[in-house]
Amino acid sequence: MAYLKPSPSLPIVDQPIKKQYSLFPRLSHSTTFLILLPLFLLAFIYLFLYPKEFYLQSLVTSCDHSAYTVVNFTNPVVRKPDFRLLIGVLTRADLYERRHLLRMVYSLQMGGLTAHVDVRYVFCRLHKDDQRVLVPLEILQYDDIIIMDCEENLNNGKTYSFYSSIARMFNGTNGDEKPYDYVMKADDDIFIRLPKLIESLNPMPRNDMYYGFVIPCDSMDPFHDYMSGMGYILSWDLVEWIATSDVPINHKVGAEDMMTGKWLTEGNKAKNRFNTKPAMYDFPIPVPIDTCSHEFIPDTIAVHRLKDNPKWARTLKYFNFTDALKPSKFYRID
């Protein structure tokens, strides 16, 4: 076998050893800190400032580990309302402008309420051709009208029709739970400050409760007589009782607020009664004819007898109802 000898003309040179380089450069401690700092800040913001976004709802694991629960991280947790209130505004079909005003007044108060409040406009059967077109337009747009099976009236059983109809219409609409804790019968000439009303109702009992402005005007005793028809509230159990008892059905005709008080007294009901004076009252007039009327006060729950737009405007102005209006080039209001 032949061997090749190295050529004397070609010196043997040591080959340099190649260093191994990582695809990812080694980071200094300061660089690592700068990279991780935003991630820690982001985690802090979400975990401590927005904890509800990461609230695990119904995280349940079965014993055999065969089922998995999907956890929703996107839908915010909905706070259960303190109570549920239905306000039935008893009005007439032709009063389109008044309903328009009331819808604005109440819709502007709905944000941030701790209770669930529904406002419905209640009247008897339609009896004119224009009503049969214009009222359905309202229903299509707002879906907040209740038409009862009765002839339009004031003191001939309309309030009885309201409470008994409500009990039948809403029965079972909230599953096994009662649909509302309270039902309020209200006139269409009363301004109700919803946050103040809710604040007042929060500590009240949810059963056998009768709440409103005591009549006569100079009385402060809620057991003296009855609550003014401007706006009074019954707990749901009393609404159901009105719909099924023989006491109300035999005493439907007469001043509606007086009749309601009579039903409850004869039926030995409404052992929890609460007077709202002086927070509910009639619109202030220069020379009050009784103590039902007095000047506006900051803790007002409701103002009654707003029979025209100037009275509504004066009332809403006192309570700074339009303060949220922002300046704009599209309008000028001096």
Secondary structure in CASP SS format (residue, H / E / C, confidence):
PFRMAT SS
TARGET T0000
AUTHOR 0000-0000-0000
METHOD secondary structure of the structure
MODEL  1
M C 1.00
A C 1.00
Y C 1.00
L C 1.00
K C 1.00
P C 1.00
S C 1.00
P C 1.00
S C 1.00
L C 1.00
P C 1.00
I C 1.00
V C 1.00
D C 1.00
Q C 1.00
P C 1.00
I C 1.00
K C 1.00
K C 1.00
Q C 1.00
Y C 1.00
S C 1.00
L C 1.00
F C 1.00
P C 1.00
R C 1.00
L C 1.00
S C 1.00
H H 1.00
S H 1.00
T H 1.00
T H 1.00
F H 1.00
L H 1.00
I H 1.00
L H 1.00
L H 1.00
P H 1.00
L H 1.00
F H 1.00
L H 1.00
L H 1.00
A H 1.00
F H 1.00
I H 1.00
Y H 1.00
L H 1.00
F H 1.00
L H 1.00
Y C 1.00
P H 1.00
K H 1.00
E H 1.00
F H 1.00
Y C 1.00
L C 1.00
Q C 1.00
S C 1.00
L C 1.00
V C 1.00
T C 1.00
S C 1.00
C C 1.00
D C 1.00
H C 1.00
S C 1.00
A C 1.00
Y C 1.00
T C 1.00
V C 1.00
V C 1.00
N C 1.00
F C 1.00
T C 1.00
N C 1.00
P C 1.00
V C 1.00
V C 1.00
R C 1.00
K C 1.00
P C 1.00
D C 1.00
F C 1.00
R E 1.00
L E 1.00
L E 1.00
I E 1.00
G E 1.00
V E 1.00
L E 1.00
T C 1.00
R C 1.00
A C 1.00
D C 1.00
L C 1.00
Y H 1.00
E H 1.00
R H 1.00
R H 1.00
H H 1.00
L H 1.00
L H 1.00
R H 1.00
M H 1.00
V H 1.00
Y H 1.00
S H 1.00
L C 1.00
Q C 1.00
M C 1.00
G C 1.00
G C 1.00
L C 1.00
T C 1.00
A C 1.00
H E 1.00
V E 1.00
D E 1.00
V E 1.00
R E 1.00
Y E 1.00
V E 1.00
F E 1.00
C C 1.00
R C 1.00
L C 1.00
H C 1.00
K C 1.00
D C 1.00
D C 1.00
Q H 1.00
R H 1.00
V H 1.00
L H 1.00
V H 1.00
P H 1.00
L H 1.00
E H 1.00
I H 1.00
L H 1.00
Q H 1.00
Y H 1.00
D C 1.00
D C 1.00
I E 1.00
I E 1.00
I E 1.00
M C 1.00
D C 1.00
C C 1.00
E C 1.00
E C 1.00
N C 1.00
L C 1.00
N C 1.00
N E 1.00
G C 1.00
K H 1.00
T H 1.00
Y H 1.00
S H 1.00
F H 1.00
Y H 1.00
S H 1.00
S H 1.00
I H 1.00
A H 1.00
R H 1.00
M H 1.00
F H 1.00
N C 1.00
G C 1.00
T C 1.00
N C 1.00
G C 1.00
D C 1.00
E C 1.00
K C 1.00
P C 1.00
Y C 1.00
D C 1.00
Y E 1.00
V E 1.00
M E 1.00
K E 1.00
A E 1.00
D E 1.00
D C 1.00
D C 1.00
I C 1.00
F E 1.00
I E 1.00
R C 1.00
L H 1.00
P H 1.00
K H 1.00
L H 1.00
I H 1.00
E H 1.00
S H 1.00
L H 1.00
N C 1.00
P C 1.00
M C 1.00
P C 1.00
R C 1.00
N C 1.00
D C 1.00
M E 1.00
Y E 1.00
Y E 1.00
G E 1.00
F C 1.00
V E 1.00
I E 1.00
P C 1.00
C C 1.00
D C 1.00
S C 1.00
M C 1.00
D C 1.00
P C 1.00
F C 1.00
H C 1.00
D C 1.00
Y E 1.00
M E 1.00
S C 1.00
G C 1.00
M C 1.00
G E 1.00
Y E 1.00
I E 1.00
L E 1.00
S E 1.00
W H 1.00
D H 1.00
L H 1.00
V H 1.00
E H 1.00
W H 1.00
I H 1.00
A H 1.00
T H 1.00
S C 1.00
D H 1.00
V H 1.00
P H 1.00
I H 1.00
N C 1.00
H C 1.00
K C 1.00
V E 1.00
G C 1.00
A C 1.00
E H 1.00
D H 1.00
M H 1.00
M H 1.00
T H 1.00
G H 1.00
K H 1.00
W H 1.00
L H 1.00
T H 1.00
E H 1.00
G C 1.00
N C 1.00
K C 1.00
A C 1.00
K C 1.00
N E 1.00
R E 1.00
F E 1.00
N E 1.00
T C 1.00
K C 1.00
P C 1.00
A C 1.00
M E 1.00
Y E 1.00
D E 1.00
F C 1.00
P C 1.00
I C 1.00
P C 1.00
V C 1.00
P C 1.00
I C 1.00
D C 1.00
T C 1.00
C C 1.00
S E 1.00
H C 1.00
E C 1.00
F C 1.00
I C 1.00
P C 1.00
D C 1.00
T C 1.00
I C 1.00
A E 1.00
V E 1.00
H E 1.00
R C 1.00
L C 1.00
K C 1.00
D C 1.00
N H 1.00
P H 1.00
K H 1.00
W H 1.00
A H 1.00
R H 1.00
T H 1.00
L H 1.00
K H 1.00
Y H 1.00
F C 1.00
N C 1.00
F C 1.00
T C 1.00
D C 1.00
A C 1.00
L C 1.00
K C 1.00
P C 1.00
S C 1.00
K C 1.00
F C 1.00
Y C 1.00
R C 1.00
I C 1.00
D C 1.00
END
